[in-house]
Amino acid sequence: MLRTTGLTKRYGSRVALKGLSLSLASGQFVALLGPNGAGKSTLFQVLTGLFAADEGEVEVAGHSLGRSATAALRHIGVVFQQMSLDLDLSIRRNLLFQADLHGLPRRVAMQRIEADCARLGIEPNLDRKVRELSGGNRRKVELVRALLHRPSVLLMDEATVGLDPKSRQDLMRALRADVKERGVGVLWATHLVGEAEGADRVLVLHKGELLCDGTPAEVTQALGGATLEAGFIARTNESKPKETVT
Ligand SMILES: Nc1ncnc2c1ncn2[C@@H]1O[C@H](COP(=O)(O)OP(=O)(O)OP(=O)(O)O)[C@@H](O)[C@H]1O
C-alpha cells in the first residue's frame, strides 16, 4: 500500500532522513513514534510531494511518487499538524471546497459529506462555522476532509495536538473504527507514547533512522525498558540531536 525505500532528505548539511525504508499495509494502524526533530514532519512532507527526497523511492498503491506523482498522490489523505480549515466557512462549505479540488461530482460530494460527518457524530453541526466548533470537532472535520476522495493511505501528523485527553481518545476511537471498516492504512506520527500503545504496529524514528518496528509489545522489548515509554525515553535521549542554527 505504502512503501519507502532508502529515503534520504538533507537540509544543507543536516540529514533529516537517513535511508529510511518502511511499509504500511491496508487496514493497518501504524504509529510513527519519534521525539522532536526525529524527522516525522520531513517524512510527511516527502510522502505528500511537498519536498522531493534527495535519494530513495516512495510507492503508493503501486504508483511511484517520483514517476507518477498525480496517480500516487490520489491515494494519499493527510491531516497536518497545523489546522488548515477556513474558520469562517461552515463544515459543509469547507468540505465542498475540498471535494471540488478533487473533482468530485457535487451529488457524490454531498452524500459523502453527510454520511462521513454522521459517522463521526458531527453531522448536526454541518452548517455551523468551523470557528464555533471545539478543537476535537475541528479535527474530526479535518479527518472527514482527508478521507473525502477515498485514499488508500491516511497520514496524520501529530493530529491530536491541543486536544484534551478525552477529545484525543474520542478522535482516536472514531478514526480506528472508521479506517478499519474501509481498509485504509494509517500512519500516525506522534511523540505521545500513549497514542502509540494502541496501534497495530509501532515504528520508532530517531535522528532520521528507524530504531524499531513491531507490535507495541515487541517494540517495548526491543527498546529494553519496563514500558514502551521508559524504553522510548531512554533510547531517544541517549544523545539529543542539536537544532539547526540559522
Ligand atoms: N526547513 C528546515 N531547514 C533546516 N533544517 C530543518 C528544516 N526542517 C526540519 N529541519 C531539521 O530536520 C530534522 C527533522 O525535523 P522534523 O521537523 O522533520 O522532525 P519532527 O520529528 O517532525 O519534529 P517535531 O516532533 O518537533 O515536529 C531536525 O533536526 C530539524 O531541525
The ligand as an SDF file (V2000), in Angstrom:
LIG
                    3D

 31 33  0  0  0  0  0  0  0  0999 V2000
   13.4120   23.7100    6.7970 N   0  0  0  0  0  0  0  0  0  0  0  0
   14.3980   23.1700    7.5170 C   0  0  0  0  0  0  0  0  0  0  0  0
   15.6710   23.6420    7.4070 N   0  0  0  0  0  0  0  0  0  0  0  0
   16.6760   23.0770    8.1210 C   0  0  0  0  0  0  0  0  0  0  0  0
   16.5500   22.0470    8.9730 N   0  0  0  0  0  0  0  0  0  0  0  0
   15.2980   21.5530    9.1270 C   0  0  0  0  0  0  0  0  0  0  0  0
   14.1750   22.0890    8.4120 C   0  0  0  0  0  0  0  0  0  0  0  0
   13.0750   21.3800    8.7770 N   0  0  0  0  0  0  0  0  0  0  0  0
   13.4850   20.4580    9.6750 C   0  0  0  0  0  0  0  0  0  0  0  0
   14.8330   20.5620    9.8760 N   0  0  0  0  0  0  0  0  0  0  0  0
   15.6610   19.7070   10.7520 C   0  0  0  0  0  0  0  0  0  0  0  0
   15.4570   18.3720   10.3200 O   0  0  0  0  0  0  0  0  0  0  0  0
   15.3420   17.4990   11.4460 C   0  0  0  0  0  0  0  0  0  0  0  0
   13.9950   16.7720   11.4000 C   0  0  0  0  0  0  0  0  0  0  0  0
   12.9590   17.7430   11.6390 O   0  0  0  0  0  0  0  0  0  0  0  0
   11.3950   17.3830   11.5650 P   0  0  0  0  0  0  0  0  0  0  0  0
   10.6350   18.6600   11.7080 O   0  0  0  0  0  0  0  0  0  0  0  0
   11.1510   16.5620   10.3640 O   0  0  0  0  0  0  0  0  0  0  0  0
   11.2280   16.4850   12.8620 O   0  0  0  0  0  0  0  0  0  0  0  0
    9.9080   16.0610   13.6530 P   0  0  0  0  0  0  0  0  0  0  0  0
   10.1180   14.6620   14.0730 O   0  0  0  0  0  0  0  0  0  0  0  0
    8.7050   16.3520   12.8380 O   0  0  0  0  0  0  0  0  0  0  0  0
    9.9380   17.0310   14.9030 O   0  0  0  0  0  0  0  0  0  0  0  0
    8.6950   17.6480   15.7850 P   0  0  0  0  0  0  0  0  0  0  0  0
    8.1470   16.4980   16.5610 O   0  0  0  0  0  0  0  0  0  0  0  0
    9.4030   18.6320   16.6420 O   0  0  0  0  0  0  0  0  0  0  0  0
    7.7120   18.2690   14.8290 O   0  0  0  0  0  0  0  0  0  0  0  0
   15.5360   18.3550   12.6920 C   0  0  0  0  0  0  0  0  0  0  0  0
   16.8920   18.2590   13.0690 O   0  0  0  0  0  0  0  0  0  0  0  0
   15.2100   19.7610   12.2170 C   0  0  0  0  0  0  0  0  0  0  0  0
   15.9560   20.7250   12.9400 O   0  0  0  0  0  0  0  0  0  0  0  0
  1  2  1  0
  2  3  1  0
  2  7  2  0
  3  4  2  0
  4  5  1  0
  5  6  2  0
  6  7  1  0
  6 10  1  0
  7  8  1  0
  8  9  2  0
  9 10  1  0
 10 11  1  0
 11 12  1  0
 11 30  1  0
 12 13  1  0
 13 14  1  0
 13 28  1  0
 14 15  1  0
 15 16  1  0
 16 17  2  0
 16 18  1  0
 16 19  1  0
 19 20  1  0
 20 21  2  0
 20 22  1  0
 20 23  1  0
 23 24  1  0
 24 25  2  0
 24 26  1  0
 24 27  1  0
 28 29  1  0
 28 30  1  0
 30 31  1  0
M  END
$$$$
